[in-house]
Amino acid sequence: MGMFERDTEIYLDRDALREDYQPENLVGRDTELNRYRAALQPVINGEQPNNIFLYGKTGVGKTAGTRYLIDHLEEDAAKYEDIDLTVKMLNCDGLSSSYQIATRLVNEFRDETSQISTTGYPRATVYDMLWTELDSCGGTIYIVLDEVDHIEDDSILYQLPRARANDNLSSAKIGIIGISNDFSFRDDLSPKVKSSLCEEEIQFPAYDAKELIQILQQRADVAFHDGVLEDGVIELCAAYGAKDAGDARQSLDLLMKTGDLARDKDTDTISEDLVREARDVLERGRIQEGISGLTQHGHLVVYAMVTLDQEGKTPARTRDIRPRYTNFAEKAGIDPLVPRRMRDHLGELSMLGIISAIERNEGRRGGTYREYSLEMDPEMILAALEKTVDDVGIHKSVTNLVDTEATLSDFQST
Ligand SMILES: Nc1ncnc2c1ncn2[C@@H]1O[C@H](COP(=O)(O)OP(=O)(O)OP(=O)(O)O)[C@@H](O)[C@H]1O
């Protein structure tokens, strides 16, 4: 027998759980997809296409929904002789300026031999090249800009939708689809961009547990052999997914990790206990990854939050977190940040899902403030904060959670 042998017990087609798998039908998104379909309908009618802006948290089907409808749109448009549809999908991750988007688009329309360099031209020249390419392509052109919030200047978002009105295009009809999971991006757009880019806005809400069950079941039917999943496994993955963020990607990852564990352990079936174990592994990884990307001050703020949480002092306001953080910074031998900078770290931690923030009102006098709570497992966080805990010492509130022989340091009661 060779060194490698094919695993066939658990998975029928593991790739069906991967992010890039395109299911034949999208489940649990009927309302949004109906609105989206209606917004795309002008293409088939031979009319000027709508500019569409999709927003919603990560993993709620914005990209999958777009691919699904665009595939159908292309297929159906091909049945009409008088419709010539071209769609270009661009992920803006790594493309931070309008200039980069414009050069990338020019190259998308050109063949290999006439590609332009991504630097060195005046912006107006690149835009002129783009108008020439779009017009020579002609017909209806949809440009999909996924993760559009990565573009730092909005020039292209203004120029593209207005290209026809500004006489830059004569034959091509152009529509933009912008996709974003950054809620503040839309609000921060200048009014002139907002009014053209956000002609049709479609929000994709987070999935609830029922919808996640449908999504997971659909993939599990393709991915696993019959009878491998024990009762309750899909429901448990969906329940965790709904509790975390209503994110389909996260739930699918959990189901795949569970399948992988079953395969590694050589079990015949997948149990709820394995789901819990897989969640633990994923959560540890996520915390480790989130924390390793933070600065030393970020680590001190998390450590302060963990100790306050253990003392039952959360939700806590910035002014309640600050003394603990300052004390920790001094113990670690570094200067504490000014309150505003410390608040930035709290914001970053909430973005990562390590803590959560709730906006509160200060009563009739007005004024709002935020209260922060710990969201992830304190023991796992402390494991990822090993170096910080070493530098600062073990706070008395977390002695039972820290797995180390280090001596307790003498803490002031802050
Ligand atoms: N309704 C659905 N039915 C089946 N699969 C889905 C559905 N929604 C999402 N998925 C799957 O979940 C994963 C994440 O979805 P998708 O990439 O569309 O999320 P997104 O909203 O674009 O997230 P992001 O903002 O992070 O890009 C993909 O594998 C996708 O196929």
The ligand as an SDF file (V2000), in Angstrom:
LIG
                    3D

 31 33  0  0  0  0  0  0  0  0999 V2000
  -28.2460   32.1360    0.4700 N   0  0  0  0  0  0  0  0  0  0  0  0
  -27.1850   31.3520    0.3100 C   0  0  0  0  0  0  0  0  0  0  0  0
  -27.3450   30.1000   -0.1610 N   0  0  0  0  0  0  0  0  0  0  0  0
  -26.2560   29.3080   -0.3080 C   0  0  0  0  0  0  0  0  0  0  0  0
  -24.9900   29.6790   -0.0130 N   0  0  0  0  0  0  0  0  0  0  0  0
  -24.7940   30.9120    0.4570 C   0  0  0  0  0  0  0  0  0  0  0  0
  -25.8690   31.8110    0.6490 C   0  0  0  0  0  0  0  0  0  0  0  0
  -25.3950   32.9680    1.1480 N   0  0  0  0  0  0  0  0  0  0  0  0
  -24.0760   32.8230    1.2750 C   0  0  0  0  0  0  0  0  0  0  0  0
  -23.6960   31.5940    0.8630 N   0  0  0  0  0  0  0  0  0  0  0  0
  -22.3320   31.0790    0.8630 C   0  0  0  0  0  0  0  0  0  0  0  0
  -21.6280   31.6700    1.9650 O   0  0  0  0  0  0  0  0  0  0  0  0
  -20.3110   32.0820    1.5890 C   0  0  0  0  0  0  0  0  0  0  0  0
  -20.1610   33.5850    1.7900 C   0  0  0  0  0  0  0  0  0  0  0  0
  -21.0750   34.2920    0.9610 O   0  0  0  0  0  0  0  0  0  0  0  0
  -20.6750   35.6010    0.1310 P   0  0  0  0  0  0  0  0  0  0  0  0
  -19.2490   35.5200   -0.3180 O   0  0  0  0  0  0  0  0  0  0  0  0
  -21.6910   35.8260   -0.9110 O   0  0  0  0  0  0  0  0  0  0  0  0
  -20.7900   36.7040    1.2540 O   0  0  0  0  0  0  0  0  0  0  0  0
  -20.6430   38.2810    1.1410 P   0  0  0  0  0  0  0  0  0  0  0  0
  -21.8780   38.8640    1.7030 O   0  0  0  0  0  0  0  0  0  0  0  0
  -20.2510   38.6560   -0.2470 O   0  0  0  0  0  0  0  0  0  0  0  0
  -19.4500   38.5200    2.1570 O   0  0  0  0  0  0  0  0  0  0  0  0
  -18.2050   39.5450    2.0970 P   0  0  0  0  0  0  0  0  0  0  0  0
  -18.7680   40.8830    2.3560 O   0  0  0  0  0  0  0  0  0  0  0  0
  -17.3230   39.0560    3.2070 O   0  0  0  0  0  0  0  0  0  0  0  0
  -17.5830   39.3800    0.7370 O   0  0  0  0  0  0  0  0  0  0  0  0
  -20.1530   31.6250    0.1430 C   0  0  0  0  0  0  0  0  0  0  0  0
  -19.5490   30.3650    0.1470 O   0  0  0  0  0  0  0  0  0  0  0  0
  -21.5760   31.5160   -0.3760 C   0  0  0  0  0  0  0  0  0  0  0  0
  -21.6910   30.5860   -1.4160 O   0  0  0  0  0  0  0  0  0  0  0  0
  1  2  1  0
  2  3  1  0
  2  7  2  0
  3  4  2  0
  4  5  1  0
  5  6  2  0
  6  7  1  0
  6 10  1  0
  7  8  1  0
  8  9  2  0
  9 10  1  0
 10 11  1  0
 11 12  1  0
 11 30  1  0
 12 13  1  0
 13 14  1  0
 13 28  1  0
 14 15  1  0
 15 16  1  0
 16 17  2  0
 16 18  1  0
 16 19  1  0
 19 20  1  0
 20 21  2  0
 20 22  1  0
 20 23  1  0
 23 24  1  0
 24 25  2  0
 24 26  1  0
 24 27  1  0
 28 29  1  0
 28 30  1  0
 30 31  1  0
M  END
$$$$
